[in-house]
């Protein structure tokens, strides 16, 4: 079975709307509607809202998920079960890497110094609290 060639053109931006029809999602993700219906059976995370006449309406997060599934299957070469396992991970390493904050060494050093200062303040507060609890109090 041959796999579709990854498209050279990037996928269109996702419009800012709440629900998308299966035809719109098909266009936005470069996947045919029958493939989307099949993926709904294979990926439990993909659950479009069904309304009148069993029409499917996908939300923004599901469009992003479909794009991720498409990437895993068509571009990265995963099988359906491999993609399912990859999506089943608690966190996707690629997502974490993309979302990570990049700090310069100087910023890391400054942040570390600030955190050490906070830790010292807390340590002294706990020590003084224990000292007050341990000191005898005079009864009135």
C-alpha positions, -999 to 999 in steps of 0.1 A, spaced: 0 0 0 14 34 -9 13 63 13 3 98 1 33 120 -5 36 148 21 24 180 6 51 205 -3 27 233 6 20 240 43 -15 234 56 -38 265 58 -42 283 91 -71 272 113 -98 299 114 -109 312 148 -143 295 150 -157 270 175 -169 242 153 -158 228 119 -177 205 96 -160 173 83 -155 190 49 -138 220 65 -115 198 85 -107 177 54 -96 209 37 -77 222 67 -58 190 74 -53 176 38 -72 144 47 -103 130 30 -135 127 50 -136 89 49 -101 89 64 -113 112 92 -142 89 100 -118 59 101 -95 77 124 -124 84 148 -127 46 152 -89 42 157 -81 71 180 -102 74 211 -91 110 217 -109 120 185 -146 125 194 -164 151 173 -198 164 185 -226 148 165 -257 168 159 -287 168 136 -286 139 112 -254 125 127 -234 154 113 -199 157 128 -187 190 142 -150 192 152 -136 216 177 -103 235 174 -83 210 196 -96 181 174 -84 198 143 -49 201 159 -51 165 169 -59 154 134 -30 174 121 -8 156 146 -21 122 136 -16 131 99 20 141 107 27 109 126 12 87 99 22 104 67 53 123 75 70 104 103 60 70 91 42 56 121 16 29 118 -19 34 132 -10 15 164 23 33 167 6 67 163 -20 56 188 7 47 213 26 79 207 -6 100 213 -14 79 243 18 91 260 11 114 290 30 142 272 43 143 237 81 151 238 79 171 206 51 193 220 70 199 252 101 208 232 82 233 211 64 247 241 96 250 262 108 284 273 143 291 260 165 310 285 200 323 281 226 311 306 225 345 323 187 343 327 191 308 341 217 320 366 195 349 376 165 327 380 185 302 401 197 330 424 162 343 429 149 308 437 178 303 462 168 336 478 132 324 481 144 291 496 165 309 522 136 332 532 114 301 536 140 283 556 144 312 580 107 315 584 103 278 592 133 280 616 119 311 635 84 294 636 99 263 652 119 285 676 87 303 687 69 270 691 97 256 712 101 286 735 83 285 768 55 309 771 44 325 803 9 318 814 -12 348 824 
